Amino acid sequence: MNELKDKHIFLTGAARGIGATCARQFVAAGAKVLLVDRDEATLFDLARELNAEAEVVIPQVLDITDRTAVNAAVDKMVATWGRVDALVNNAGITRDALTAKMTEEAWDAVINVNLKAPMICTQAVFPHMKEQQNGVILNASSVSALGNVGQANYAASKSGLIGMTKTWALEFARYNIRVNAVAPGFTNTEMVQAIPEEVKAKIVAKVPLRRLATTDEIAAVYRFLASDSAAFITGQVLYIDGGLTCGF
């Protein structure tokens, strides 16, 4: 299980949920990871866990909507490890409300973190990947990209990521940079665990496999796409949803 040996990965939203599981799987597969998040305490706890036997991750508290800070973090990564092999644009937030009641602040917050920040991070790593003539960019979309009540801002950001994924795949292919998106369905994260059991049961009933995804199942897809085993896959959106979107 060393399919990411000698890979160096910039991972946003790394402190918890799918991001933290990705970090663990990447390290287990031999990668070194720059862990990026705003939750300092949780981020540093994770870094201590992963660095217990050897220094394989660097925690970086960072506002990914700040272009100057992101550029500095990427430069630090390259100065430390010599290269950046993959960017995982995992960070995301929700500010749910029906469209008629959605505030401009809620719209801007979600679009800035979920859509603008991946652009900033991608622009930061691109020159290094271009020089290397090699790289992988993975974007966290969602089944909500297809539409979800109360999530106009979130759906717009996640469908926007799909559009950027396909555009970047076309633009960057000449530099041997692959770009794909992962679109999870309902996943057993802290956010879902907080949902009342009766509501959760209704969610599960919509999934053909009749269960939630685990964060390990989602992270395994990121791990595969970041590896050389996926060398001929680019411009794709992988729905990891237990069959939820089969009828869409």
N, C-alpha and C positions, 0 to 999 in steps of 0.2 A: 504493500500500500504506500508506495513512494512515487505516485504518479505526478506529484507537484514538486519533486526534489529540484532544488536550485531555482525555484520560482519565487518571485518577490511580489507580494500582492498588497495593493492599497484598498482597504475595506472600510466603507463608511457604515454608520449605524451598527457598530461592532459590539456594543456593550451588552446587548440582551437579545432575546428572541432568536430569529433566524440568523441575524448577524453574528451573535455569539457562537451559535452552533457552526456556522460557516468557519469562524476563526478556529474552532477546535478541530474541525475536519481538515482544514487547510494545513494546519500545523502537523496533524497526524500523518498527512500525506507528504510531508517533507518541505513545505513552504515556509518562508519567513513573511510575516504580515505586519504592516503598519495598521494598527487598530485606531480608527477614528470615531469619535463620538463626543457629545457634549456632557454626558453623564460621567463626571470625573471619578466618583467613588466606585461605581460599578465597573467602569472601564479599567481602572487600576487593579481592582480585585481580579478581573479576568486576566490581565497581563501577568500578575503574580502567579496565577495558576498555570498559565501556559509557559512561563519562564522558569518553572520550578527546577527543571533538569538542565536546561540550556537557554541562552537568550535568543529566542526565535521570534519575538514580537516586540514592537515599540508602541506604547500607548501614546496617542496624540489627542489632547482635548482641542476641538476645532469646530468653528462655525463654518460649515461647508458652503454657506452663501457668501462668504467673505473671500473674494478672489485672491487678494494679496496673501491671506493666511493659507489658502489652499496651495498656491504656488510655492510658498515657503515650505510647506509640509512635503510636497513632492520633491523639491530640491534637497531637503534633508534626507529623504528616503534614498535618493540616488547617490547623495554624498556618502551615506552610510553603507549601502549595499551594492552600489554601482549601476543599478538598473531598476526599472519598474516593469514587470512582466504582465501584470493584470490589474485592472481596476474593477472593483465591484461596487456599483452605485446602489447600495442596499438601503441607505437611510430614507426614512419616510415618516410623515405625520398625517393625522386625520384631524379635521375640524368639521364634524358632520352637522348638517342642518338642511332642512328643505330649502329648495332654491329661493322661494319667496321670502324666506327668513334669513338667508345666508348673508352675513356681513362682508363688506369689502375686506376687512382685516382677516377674516377666516379664509376667504378666497386667496388673498395674497400670501398668507402664511404657508398654505399647502402648495401653491404653485412655486413659491420660492424654494422650499426645501425639496419637493418631489420632482420638480422639472428644471428649474433654473440651476440648482446646485449640481445635478449630474452633468449639465453642459459645462459648468465651470471646472469641475473635476476632470472631465474628458479633455477639455482644452489644455489643462495643466499637464496631463500625462502624454498627450499626443506627440509633442516634439521629441520626447525621449523614445517613445515607441517607434516613431518614424525613423529616427537615427539608428535604432537597433534593427529596423526592418522586421519587427516582430512584436506582437502584443495581443492582449485580449481585453475587451470591455464588456462587462455584463451588467445589464440594467434590471432593476426590480420593478416589474409591472405587476399586474393583478387581474384576476377575473373581473374585478370592478371596472376595468377599462371598457367592458362591454355595457356598462350602465348599472347603477345601483341607486335606489331611492335614498335621498338624503346625502348623497356623495357627489354632487355635481363637480365640486372642486377636485376631489380625489380621483374620480373617474377621468376628468379632463387631464389631470397630471399623468395618470397611468397609461391612458391611450396616447398621450403626447410622447411618452417614453417609447412606445412601440414605433411611432413615426420616426423618432430620432434614431432608434436602433437600426431600422431599415435604411435610413439615409446614411448614417455613419458606416454601415456595412458596405454600401456602394462606394462611398468616398474614400474609405481607408483600405480597401482590399488591395490596392496597388502597393501598399506598404506592408502587406502580410499581417494586417491587424484585423482580427475577427471581432465582430460585435453581435451579441445575442441578448435576448430578454427572457427572463423567467417570470411566469405569471402564476403565482400560487393561488389555490382556492382557499377554503376555510382551513386554517392551520391552528394547531393547539399551542397557541402562544399565551402569554399573560393576559393580553387583551381579551382573547376569546374565553379564557378561563373565568374571567370576571362576569361573563354574560350569565343571566339566570338559566337554570337547567332546562326549564320549559322552552325557552327561546333557543337554546343550544340544540335541543332535540328537534325542533323544526328545521334548523339549519342542516343538521345531519340527514334529515329525511329527504332533503333535496339532492343529496350526493349519491350517485349510483352505487358507490362502494360502501355507503352507509357508515362513514366515519370521517373524522377530521384527519388531515395530514399531520405528521410529526415534523418538527423542525429539522430533524435528521434527514427525512426524506426530501425536503426542499434543499437543504445544504448539499446533499449528495449530487444533485443536478448541477449546482454551481461548481462543485469540485470537478465533475466530469467536464463541463464546458470550459473550465480554466486549464484543463490538461491538454497535452498533445494528442490524446485519443480523439479529441473533437476538432482536429486540425482542418477538416473540410466542412465544418458547420459554421455558417455566418448568415446574418440577416434573419434569424429565426426567432419565433416566440414559442417557448415551451410552456404549455398550460399544465401545471401540476395540481390537478383539481379533482381527482377521483372520478372523472367522467362528467363533472358538473356542466361543462360547456358543450357536451356532445350534441345537444339539441339546439344549439344557437346557430 
